[in-house]
Amino acid sequence: MQFSAANNTTKDQGGTTRDPLDDAIRQIGRLVRHPAYRRQAVMSAILMRHLPFDGGYQWAGEGALRTRLVSAKLDANTLSHLATTAGDEFRRLRGPPDA
């Protein structure tokens, strides 16, 4: 059975329905807009496979990213992994909290 990423939804701890596709796009967008973002420095191979090649403050490729992720037909677990990994990379770029 094949699922479309656009139709997968999950419920968070509060019972609110969340779309893992939107979460992944939001986290990836936050990552690529970070001034220290360098695509070649990303640790996760699966995240790097789906990252855009451009970045910076003015990045506005959410629509293209959504199209690419939907056409990849990723399941909810993979999309959740992408969102988590992008968030981890963002925190790594920010450095330790006491620095």
Secondary structure as UniProt FT lines:
FT   HELIX           5..7
FT   STRAND          10..11
FT   TURN            13..14
FT   STRAND          17..18
FT   HELIX           20..32
FT   TURN            35..36
FT   HELIX           39..41
FT   HELIX           45..50
FT   TURN            57..58
FT   HELIX           62..71
FT   TURN            72..73
FT   HELIX           76..94
FT   TURN            97..98
//
